[in-house]
Amino acid sequence: QVQLVESGGGLLQAGGSLRLSCVVSGRTFSNYNMGWFRQAPGKEREFVAAITRSGGTTNYADSAKGRFTISRDNAKNTVSLQMNSLKPEDTAVYYCAANIYYGGSMDRKQYNYWGQGTQVTVSS
């Protein structure tokens, strides 16, 4: 019933910007804490950013802090990730995730629902 669909990935040069979006359907979106994670080839899936139900609290990985911004629009059932000053090391598949209980969680094991991911590739 609950589905998450990411979009907005692509190929761009270092220093550029990209905005990822995730649309959630099937349940009441405002009930869910949301997060973004990423996974590069050969690496473990890692936390990027999280936002609580009403958007009042956000958390960021050190690698994202100052460059990325997570936001949500509960009226449109969407969560977004604005990425600026992109670096080649940001190259990964980016996943949208949702959980009911753990606001701002950085732990992927605490998220119950996942999208299929969108590829972001940053060239030198």
C-alpha positions as MATLAB code, in Angstrom:
seq = 'QVQLVESGGGLLQAGGSLRLSCVVSGRTFSNYNMGWFRQAPGKEREFVAAITRSGGTTNYADSAKGRFTISRDNAKNTVSLQMNSLKPEDTAVYYCAANIYYGGSMDRKQYNYWGQGTQVTVSS';
ca = [
       0.000    0.000    0.000;
       2.723    2.484    0.950;
       4.820    3.498   -2.018;
       7.734    5.908   -2.282;
       8.953    7.098   -5.674;
      12.101    9.177   -6.096;
      12.872   11.436   -9.023;
      15.301   14.172  -10.022;
      18.552   12.250  -10.294;
      20.928   12.783  -13.170;
      24.424   13.465  -14.444;
      26.135   16.790  -13.756;
      29.518   18.391  -13.198;
      31.149   19.089   -9.857;
      29.934   22.317   -8.296;
      26.465   21.986   -9.743;
      23.106   21.625   -8.013;
      20.326   19.072   -8.123;
      16.965   18.713   -6.413;
      15.609   15.268   -5.617;
      11.939   14.637   -4.869;
      10.064   11.746   -3.295;
       6.309   11.265   -3.592;
       4.574    9.078   -0.997;
       1.217    7.418   -1.594;
      -1.045    4.959    0.207;
      -1.041    6.399    3.741;
      -1.231    9.727    5.552;
       2.079   11.335    4.676;
       2.164   13.672    7.680;
       2.317   10.640   10.026;
       5.772    9.689    8.752;
       9.236   10.836    9.602;
      11.259   10.965    6.401;
      14.867   10.467    5.456;
      17.302   10.367    2.561;
      20.045    7.762    2.292;
      22.576    6.980   -0.406;
      24.613    4.015   -1.542;
      27.657    3.995   -3.793;
      28.951    0.827   -5.499;
      30.821   -1.355   -3.024;
      29.751    0.747   -0.047;
      27.134    0.421    2.662;
      23.963    2.484    2.466;
      24.561    5.644    4.497;
      22.474    8.366    6.076;
      22.223   11.746    4.359;
      19.375   13.753    5.912;
      16.166   13.384    7.936;
      13.116   15.481    8.736;
      10.347   15.069   11.312;
       6.601   14.879   10.658;
       5.862   18.599   10.632;
       9.282   19.594    9.338;
      10.308   21.229   12.608;
      13.537   19.291   13.080;
      16.182   18.229   10.578;
      19.368   16.185   10.858;
      22.258   15.902    8.420;
      25.288   13.745    7.917;
      28.550   15.654    8.260;
      29.171   15.140    4.555;
      25.883   16.870    3.721;
      25.864   19.655    6.285;
      26.083   23.094    4.713;
      25.490   21.806    1.184;
      22.251   19.807    1.307;
      18.811   20.837    2.544;
      15.920   18.492    3.278;
      12.353   19.796    3.220;
       8.801   18.492    2.991;
       5.425   19.609    1.741;
       2.755   17.627    3.562;
      -0.008   19.042    1.370;
       1.681   17.448   -1.653;
       2.938   14.280    0.066;
       6.504   15.062   -0.945;
       9.933   15.270    0.619;
      12.816   16.925   -1.214;
      16.584   17.075   -1.024;
      18.254   20.168   -2.433;
      21.902   19.415   -3.175;
      24.351   22.226   -3.873;
      28.097   22.320   -4.505;
      28.064   18.697   -5.561;
      31.275   16.679   -5.491;
      32.285   13.460   -7.277;
      32.106   11.668   -3.924;
      28.374   12.448   -3.821;
      27.889    9.976   -6.670;
      25.462    7.296   -5.483;
      21.954    5.961   -5.697;
      19.795    8.122   -3.443;
      16.910    6.524   -1.555;
      13.878    8.044    0.103;
      12.708    6.332    3.312;
       9.900    6.619    5.881;
       9.208    5.534    9.455;
       6.435    6.141   11.992;
       8.271    6.294   15.326;
      11.790    7.646   14.964;
      11.926   11.325   14.178;
      15.232   12.451   12.744;
      16.708    8.957   12.866;
      20.066    8.346   11.177;
      19.701    4.559   11.412;
      18.533    2.833    8.233;
      17.252   -0.104   10.317;
      14.611    2.168   11.852;
      12.996    2.962    8.505;
      10.172    0.721    7.346;
       9.491    1.926    3.813;
      11.890    2.580    0.960;
      11.803    3.843   -2.576;
      13.684    2.218   -5.438;
      16.268    4.980   -5.641;
      17.443    7.548   -8.154;
      20.971    7.755   -9.565;
      23.096   10.853   -9.020;
      26.395   11.004  -10.892;
      28.814   13.899  -10.402;
      31.746   14.192  -12.807;
      35.055   15.964  -12.202;
];
